[in-house]
């Protein structure tokens, strides 16, 4: 099961409006599309994920969940792509530079409390033997120490119930 490591991030997602490009804007997603995304998050490890809210005629989520909206659970990425919160997933190979950044982040994590943390696979996915929980002290130390090296979203593949706390910076 693919897990998206999550953490709070800044910047709002409440309004996903375009800026006068001259081309017609696609219709904004309706409440049902947002509600499906919220239901998916609740079903995949985030039981307190809020219902969508309407602001100025547009649907969105409260700013308190911006980090989760930008980095939803792997099982919910399709729903969040539909609302425009994340790009639709593309299966492109990672560049040498992208892989080098992921490996540097992994080395930092190993050096700062999680000595068994693996390098990413060729697809950029980390596959540790166990995924530490968000409140694990070693994970928190590594997270703090390595935050400046985060190359973007970090994807971890773990077993049932595995969950950790990381998104790209």
C-alpha positions in Angstrom: 0.0 0.0 0.0 1.5 3.4 -0.9 1.6 5.9 1.9 2.1 9.6 1.5 4.1 11.1 4.3 2.3 14.1 5.6 2.9 17.3 7.5 1.4 20.7 7.8 2.3 23.1 5.0 1.6 26.7 4.3 -0.5 28.4 1.6 -4.3 28.2 1.2 -6.3 26.0 -1.1 -9.7 27.6 -0.5 -10.1 29.2 -3.9 -8.6 27.6 -7.0 -9.6 30.4 -9.4 -7.7 31.3 -12.5 -6.3 34.8 -13.2 -7.7 36.4 -16.4 -5.9 34.3 -19.0 -8.5 35.0 -21.6 -9.4 31.3 -21.9 -12.6 30.1 -20.4 -12.1 28.6 -16.9 -13.3 25.1 -16.4 -16.3 24.8 -14.1 -15.3 24.7 -10.5 -15.7 21.4 -8.8 -19.0 21.1 -6.9 -19.6 20.0 -3.3 -19.9 16.3 -4.2 -16.4 16.2 -5.6 -15.0 17.8 -2.5 -17.1 15.6 -0.3 -15.7 12.5 -2.0 -12.2 13.7 -1.3 -13.0 14.3 2.3 -14.7 10.9 2.7 -11.6 9.2 1.1 -9.3 10.9 3.6 -11.5 9.8 6.6 -11.5 6.3 5.3 -7.7 6.3 4.9 -6.3 7.3 8.2 -7.6 10.8 8.8 -10.9 10.3 10.7 -11.1 14.0 11.6 -10.7 15.4 8.1 -13.4 18.1 7.7 -16.2 18.4 5.3 -15.8 21.0 2.5 -16.9 24.6 3.1 -18.3 27.1 0.7 -16.7 30.6 0.5 -17.9 33.2 -2.0 -19.6 30.5 -4.1 -16.6 28.2 -4.3 -16.0 25.0 -2.4 -12.8 24.2 -0.6 -11.4 23.0 2.7 -10.6 24.9 5.9 -7.1 26.3 5.9 -6.3 24.1 8.9 -5.9 21.1 6.6 -3.9 22.8 3.8 -0.9 20.4 4.2 -3.2 17.4 3.9 -5.0 18.9 0.9 -1.6 19.4 -0.9 -0.3 16.0 0.1 -3.3 13.7 0.5 -3.2 10.0 1.4 -2.0 8.0 -1.6 -5.4 6.4 -1.9 -7.0 9.8 -2.3 -4.8 11.4 -4.9 -7.3 10.9 -7.7 -10.0 12.8 -5.8 -7.7 15.7 -4.9 -6.5 15.9 -8.5 -10.2 16.3 -9.5 -10.5 19.3 -7.3 -7.3 20.8 -8.7 -5.4 20.7 -5.4 -2.7 18.5 -6.8 -1.6 17.7 -10.4 -2.9 14.5 -11.9 -0.3 11.7 -11.3 2.0 11.1 -14.2 4.3 8.2 -14.5 7.5 9.9 -15.6 10.9 8.7 -14.8 12.7 10.7 -12.1 15.8 12.7 -13.3 19.3 12.0 -12.0 19.1 15.3 -10.0 15.7 14.3 -8.4 17.1 10.9 -7.4 20.2 12.6 -5.9 18.0 14.9 -3.8 16.0 12.0 -2.5 19.2 10.1 -1.6 20.6 13.1 0.1 17.4 13.5 2.2 17.5 9.7 3.0 21.2 10.0 4.1 20.3 12.9 6.4 17.4 10.9 7.9 19.8 8.0 8.6 22.3 10.4 10.2 19.7 12.0 12.4 18.0 9.2 14.2 16.7 6.5 11.7 19.8 4.5 10.8 17.8 1.9 8.9 16.1 4.3 6.6 16.5 3.1 3.0 17.5 5.0 -0.2 14.6 5.4 -2.6 13.8 2.8 -5.2 14.3 3.7 -8.9 10.8 5.1 -8.9 11.6 7.5 -6.1 9.5 5.6 -3.5 11.0 4.8 -0.1 10.3 1.2 1.2 11.4 1.0 4.8 11.0 -2.2 6.8 8.7 -0.2 9.2 7.4 3.3 8.8 7.7 5.3 12.0 4.6 7.0 13.4 4.3 10.8 13.4 5.0 11.0 17.1 8.2 8.9 17.1 11.0 10.9 18.7 13.6 9.7 16.2 11.3 10.6 13.3 10.8 14.1 14.7 14.5 14.6 15.1 15.2 13.4 11.6 12.3 15.5 10.2 13.6 18.7 11.9 17.2 18.1 10.9 16.5 17.2 7.3 13.7 19.6 6.4 15.9 21.9 4.4 16.8 18.9 2.1 13.3 17.8 1.3 13.1 17.7 -2.5 9.3 17.7 -2.6 6.7 15.2 -1.7 8.1 12.1 -0.1 6.4 8.8 -1.0 6.7 5.8 1.3 5.4 2.3 0.6 4.6 0.5 3.8 2.5 -2.2 5.3 -1.1 -2.0 6.6 -1.4 0.7 9.2 1.9 2.3 8.3 1.8 6.1 8.6 4.4 8.7 9.0 4.5 12.5 8.8 6.3 14.2 5.9 5.7 16.3 2.8 8.1 18.2 0.7 9.2 21.7 1.5 
